[in-house]
Structures are given as C-alpha cells and as structure tokens.
Amino acid sequence: MSEGSSLPIHAVLPELKAAMRDGPNAVLIAPPGAGKTTAVAPALLEDDWCSGEILLLSPRRVAARAAAERMAAMLGEKPGETVGYLTRLDSKRSAKTRITVLTEAIFLNRIVADPELPGVSAVLFDEAHERHLDSDFGLALALETQGVLREDLRLLVMSATLDGERFAGLMRGDRLRTPVIESEGRSFPLRIEWLGSSGVDRFEDSMADAVVTAWRAETGDILAFLPGVREIERVRERLADRLRGALILPLHGQVDPAGQRAAIRRDPEGRRRIVLATAIAETSLTLDGVTVVVDGGLSRRAEYDRAAGGNRLVTVQASQASATQRAGRAARQAPGVAYRLWAEAAHLGRPAFEPSEIATSDLTPLVLTLAKWGESDAANLQWLDPPPAASLSTARDELRALGALDDDGRITPRGEAMAALPLDPASAAMVLFGSMHGEGERAARLVLLLQERGLGGRGEDLEVRLSRWKAERGGRAEASRKLAARWAKAAEKLTEGARRSVPPLAVILAAGRPGFVAKCRDGSGEEWLAANGRGYRLDPTSPGARAQYCVIGDAQGSAQGARITAAAPFEESDLREWLGDRIEFHRTLRWTGDRVEARREERLGALVLSRGPDPAPDIDAVQALLVEKALEKLGEGRGELLPPDLLARARFAGIGGLSPEALRQSADLWLAPLLAGRRDLGVGKGKLVDALLGMLDWNERQRLDEAAPREFASPAGTHHAIDYTGQDAPAVEVRVQALYGLDSHPMIGRTPLLLKLTSPAGRPVQATRDLPAFWRGSWADVRKDMKGRYPKHRWPEKPWAEVASLKTKNAFDRSG
C-alpha cells in the first residue's frame, strides 16, 4: 500500500470512512490524480459494515481493467484475487474477489436481474461527472433498491468536478444524510501552450505538426487526444514518416488488452512514447511517464437521431471541462505542459461542460429496463436530470414495434426475453430471432460486429465482414467469438417454437431494425429510402449498390442523406417470405383536379413495394372525397358545381337553409346521394337544383319565389333573368324599348332593381335605379344618340307615355 499512502486522497480517507460508517450515502469530490479510483475501495474493505463485495463502476472497459490491475498490484496480488474486473470481452474474478471493477452497463444488468444485490455491501460510481446514461440510470435504480429493499446498502458517488452538491441533493431525499467530502488532489505546475488553428490545414496534419513540435521541445512521454480511431490512424501514419523510430502507440477501445497496457505503462526499455488516444484517456486512467499533452480540441460522441431512430456519431468541440481534464493528464506525476490546437481567445467560446448522455441518447434500453423493473413512469425514479419526454415517447414506440411492450406500455413475454439478455433491445431482438431459427450464434456475431468497431475490417457488406472476422486470429477476435457464443446460448434458453429455413442475414438484422429495411430509389444504387421514411446514401461503387433492397445496420451523417456504413442486401422474395406479416395493403384515393383516382399499394412502412389501379375501391370513401371536394368549391364560392344563381337568390331572400354553412352541414342529405357511384363531380345542374330545392319546405319555397323572383317581365312582354350574384344585385339587363310605358321603377321587395339598359343591338346604354328620373333627364341625350344609330326604331320624347314594343317603326305601325 506504499503507493496508495502517497496519494492525495489518503488525507480525506478517514473522513470518508467515517461518513460511510454513519450513513449509507456520500459524495466524494476529488480532482484527477487524487487517487480516488484506486484507493477508496481498498480502504472501505477494512470497515466492519463492509462484509460483502464492493462494486466499483467504471465508464469504460479499458479504465476498468487498468484500475483493477493497479489496485491488485498495490495489494501485491494479481487481478482476480482480492480485486477483479468484469467487462464484456474480458473478466478476472474468483471466490476470493471482494472488489469488482465493472462497467456501468454490466452493473445495470446485474441490478435489474436481482434488485436486492445480494452479497454487495457498497456500490461506488466513479467518474460520475461524465454523466453517462448507464451511470445516471444505475444510480437511480440503486437509490430505489436502497430505499425499498436494502437500507444497509452503501452508495458513494465520486466526481472530479464541483457538481457534487447536485449529487448529494439527489441522494439525500427526505431523510438520508449525504455528506460531501472534498480532496485537494495533487498539484504539479502545468503550462498551457496555445498553438492556434490555421483553419486551412487538415486536422490530422495540424495534429501531427503539434506532436512533432512537442516531441522536439519537451522531454517526457506525449499523450495526444484525437476524436476517433480514423484520426488516430491518420496521425499515426504521418508521425511514422516524420519521427522514424519513435514509439507510437494507439489507445482506444479496439486495441487489444496487451496494446492498451503498453500505452498505459512506461516503456520497459525506457523509450519515449507518443500515445494517440480518444477520450478514453481523459479520466480514470493514469498514463505513467506522460508529462506532455497535445489536445486537438475535438470530441466524438453518439447522439440519438430521432428522425433516423438510431444513434449517429458527431464530432464537436471539446468542452472547457474536458480540456481541463485532458490538460491535467500532463501534471499527474510531475510538472507538465499541454499544447492546445486552438487560440486562447477562443477558449471561452467553447461549451462549459459536455451534455449529459440522458439528454441526447437512445432511450429504448432505459424504457425496456424500466418496464422489466416494474416501473412504467420514469418520473417516479430519482434523476439528476430527468429523461426527455420526447425521447421516452419515441423509445416506447420502437419497443412496441419490436413486440417488447404492449399498447399500455407493459412488458410482454417477448420483452421479458429481450430484457434478460445483456443487450440493447434491438440487438436482443436479433439474437432471439436468430436463436428461434437455429442461427443464434450468427445473429450474436452480427450484433457484435455492429457494436465492436474494427471486427471484420471495413466495408458496407456485413456478410463479407462476418466472413473475414470468422478467419481472424488474435485475442480480441477470439474473445468476441466466445462472447457471441455465450449470448447465443443464453438466447436458446429463452426461445422455443418451430424453426423454419435458415433466414438470410438481412432478415436477422431486420428483426431488430424493422425501420431500417431500405429500398433503392435510383438506377445508380446511391439513393435509398428506409421504412422509417428517412433517406440514405450508399457509395455507388459498393457491391450492395446493385441490390434492390437492404437492411441498414449503421449509417453516419446528417438527418438528410446519411451515409450507409454497414448493410445486408436481400431480395424481394426474401422480404415477402420473412417479413410478410409486416407488409400492409393501403388503398389510396387521389383527387386529380377533376376526378378521383383509386390506387392500391403494398407497403412496408414508408416503402411502397407495389402499386396499381384499385379495381374495387371503397365506394363510401370515394363518395366522401367527392363530397369534400365539392364543399371546397362551395367554400371558395366557385360555381363549377353548385348553381350560383339559386344560392344567391336564397341569400337575398334570407333563406338560411341554403347558406354555405347549412349546405356543408347537410351535405350527406342533399349532395352525397347525387355523387354515389361516381368518380367525378359531373352532376347535372337540374339534379343539383332539384336537390337543393328539396331541402326547403313549402313556405320557404314560396318565400324564395316571392322575395327573390327569378325573372323580370317587361311591359313589352319579354322575360329577363334577374342576377343576384354580382355586387350590384339585384340587376337585370333589358332593351330600353321594352320599358316604354313604364313610369315607376321596378322593385324586388324594398330594393330597386338595377336596370341595365341596352340598345337594339344589345350594347350598354345606361344603368339606373330610378327610371322616372332617367326618362325625364338623360333620356334626351340617349334618344338623340339612338336616333342616329338606329333610325328605323322608335325613339319618342316621352317614352313613359308610349306603348312598349321591340318592333321597328314600320312594323309597329303595321301592327297598330
């Protein structure tokens, strides 16, 4: 324990141990390098209350294994004795193990499988400030267990930042005392060098330049932070050319355990190292000998894309808190220096902290686990930040599509089987489906291939990558195959029933990702549409571009046109054989502008598998659409269908039964019968008028004819339709000669009829609402003009005293 006694955390261990003796919960704030990860758990083992196992939760597999190995070394033992670890691909434990370092996801599976946590005395949440979803969820479930089943269970949250009071407030509840204990940490001088950014060079080139600069200016080992494996490999290639003979080591989740140990420990031969790492080295790990950090300033994180129904990797600026953590790696064991690939003036423009995963992640695993736990409402648990309601709703929809939840949100037997596997719901659905058809191990390998980057190499074709992985040798490949076999064996115990023929790989993939069945929609194989309605793009040179259908296993990019990075192609015949129960028949009706077009479609989600004319559409639906379109015209005041003159007469007469609103409400009575059996609105005017008049009773019909007569009878015996539709209504067009002998103005009720007077040729002469005044006024000028234009007609000085006639003078004289 000599190494442990020199750690800064040692100064507060007595206070921490006293707090854990007196109450079940505590929060420890200790900066990087204080030693909390390796010193706290062994110290707690010495207390009387700790008769069982201590679970130390670590956010990453590499950190879990490294912490266990360091604690074991401090005790003079090997991993698997007093201190063991448990990760997905590797574990070392025995009957002697008292401290188990495990990943947060494995703890979740354990507490859900047995909420009482028998044999466990304490759970320690390390690096809780990183706010991983599994950590937040695990803490919520552990608090539930503590409050309901295990009052003696100790919970300790360990954070490297000053948000410990938030955790303490969460853990106190109504009655629990939760002290916050703070460690000073080890303080070595740290120098910051701001390199700025050219904005022109590629990121990998700028990072390689910065590492070379640090290599030549400094003396210690170098730790360089990059966002992902691709950037690590590119920078590694550049440095290999420029720093020949330098020991350049990658550190990320795909590196095998031996390679990870080499990156964490000093070189046995004393050579300087350059460690190229992802955020995996940001916290938890201490890299011996590192006194120089080169920070590229970027982070890559998974964000849930609701439009796609899955996670996508995004590269963003690292937060200020993350930059502080990274820089601190250089001054853990000695004075250090951190080179930053951005300008000092731009530092405050970065986000203060990384967002919590619960705000950006896929919540289907959380919702299924809650249902398994017996809790349908996430709000009933204690959260530092509650899960977003929209994400919870999306997760429930996806779980219902997988058959894991019923319509009321309760877990189904299929959901129980899915929750029993240590997998996310989509992956569990694949393995269970494969197991039902004798392909459990193949399905489990497919799941691992999608989760463990690098297995089987690169390329979009998952079948090819599976074949390559099968032939791969090495510890990681073999450990992955063994894990797949364990999953398959577990699934076999959960499934039963008749087996059919061996399903294609794409069908296994679709069992967990039904929304990602996709259809090619162009000739090049580049543009694809998925059943979830989202568009994707595929490299047209990919072998999969020749397929008509595929199931997308992974895609990266923006919500519109994400690039397919993994897929399994398949034929339409396989789709119909294996996914036939998901195919739905849709009858659609479309208004072409003048008629209803009936179509019949086969659909898988948003995918149209086939379409054609519907020979027997729903006649009621056709009729309803025709009524809708007819009423639209009614609302727009257009006269293609309804007789505007009749409606205008009714409006003038105040007949409410023929108002647009009344006609819309009674359309089923007067309009629908006229459209029965039709595909268009070509109903005869006579039928429409009869139907509308049929809506009026005898009194209303009488009032309509009296208050708004259809015609005006002139003194000459001619009949003229009265226009009630214009702004100047009521109006009538009539030859002025037909009004001779009339010395009073015609009225429609109390409204003067607008007389639009015309010449014998039908040309407008004048309009008036006061005929007597016209005769005695402007008629003299009109008469003079008319006599010149139409000399054969009569144009008397006093027309009101003449006999009305449209005849010429000669014809009139002969008739007299």
Salt bridges, closest charged atoms under 4 A:
GLU3 OE2 - ARG70 NH1 2.92
GLU46 OE1 - LYS17 NZ 2.90
ASP47 OD1 - LYS17 NZ 3.63
ASP47 OD1 - ARG21 NH1 3.72
GLU53 OE2 - ARG93 NH2 3.02
GLU53 OE1 - ARG110 NH2 3.06
GLU69 OE2 - ARG261 NE 2.66
GLU69 OE1 - ARG265 NH2 3.27
GLU81 OE1 - LYS96 NZ 3.68
ASP90 OD2 - ARG65 NH1 3.75
GLU104 OE1 - HIS132 ND1 3.30
GLU127 OE2 - LYS36 NZ 3.83
GLU127 OE1 - HIS129 NE2 3.53
GLU130 OE1 - ARG60 NH2 3.13
GLU130 OE1 - HIS132 NE2 2.94
ASP136 OD2 - ARG131 NH2 2.67
ASP152 OD1 - ARG150 NE 2.80
GLU165 OE1 - ARG172 NH2 3.76
GLU193 OE2 - ARG191 NE 2.82
GLU204 OE1 - ARG202 NH2 3.80
GLU204 OE2 - ARG234 NH1 3.16
ASP205 OD1 - ARG238 NE 2.58
ASP209 OD1 - ARG242 NH1 2.52
GLU218 OE2 - ARG191 NH2 2.91
ASP221 OD2 - ARG273 NE 2.88
GLU231 OE2 - ARG230 NH2 3.39
GLU231 OE2 - ARG300 NH2 2.48
GLU233 OE2 - ARG236 NH1 3.90
ASP267 OD2 - ARG271 NE 2.99
GLU269 OE1 - ARG271 NE 3.76
GLU282 OE1 - ARG326 NE 2.95
ASP288 OD1 - ARG70 NH2 3.56
ASP295 OD1 - ARG326 NH1 2.72
GLU303 OE2 - ARG301 NE 3.21
ASP305 OD2 - ARG312 NE 3.50
ASP305 OD2 - ARG534 NH2 3.28
GLU354 OE1 - ARG301 NH1 3.20
ASP385 OD2 - ARG131 NH2 2.80
ASP385 OD1 - ARG166 NH2 3.07
ASP397 OD1 - ARG400 NH2 2.77
ASP406 OD2 - ARG410 NE 3.47
ASP408 OD2 - ARG410 NH2 3.10
GLU416 OE1 - LYS372 NZ 2.85
GLU439 OE1 - ARG442 NH1 3.51
GLU441 OE2 - ARG445 NH2 3.43
GLU452 OE2 - ARG61 NH2 3.00
GLU452 OE2 - ARG88 NH2 2.54
GLU452 OE1 - ARG476 NH2 3.22
GLU463 OE1 - ARG442 NH2 3.20
GLU478 OE1 - ARG481 NH2 2.92
GLU526 OE2 - ARG537 NH2 2.67
GLU527 OE2 - ARG537 NH1 2.52
ASP554 OD2 - ARG453 NH2 3.86
GLU572 OE2 - ARG576 NH2 2.99
GLU584 OE1 - HIS586 NE2 3.23
GLU597 OE1 - ARG590 NH2 3.05
GLU601 OE1 - ARG603 NE 2.69
GLU601 OE2 - ARG611 NH2 3.05
GLU602 OE1 - ARG576 NH2 2.81
ASP614 OD2 - ARG587 NE 2.66
GLU632 OE2 - LYS629 NZ 3.54
GLU636 OE1 - ARG638 NH1 2.43
GLU640 OE2 - ARG638 NH2 2.88
GLU661 OE1 - ARG664 NH2 3.37
ASP680 OD1 - ARG678 NH2 2.75
ASP705 OD1 - ARG649 NH2 3.15
GLU711 OE1 - HIS719 ND1 3.63
ASP728 OD2 - LYS756 NZ 3.26
ASP743 OD1 - ARG776 NH1 2.86
ASP785 OD2 - ARG789 NE 3.22
GLU802 OE1 - ARG794 NH1 3.34
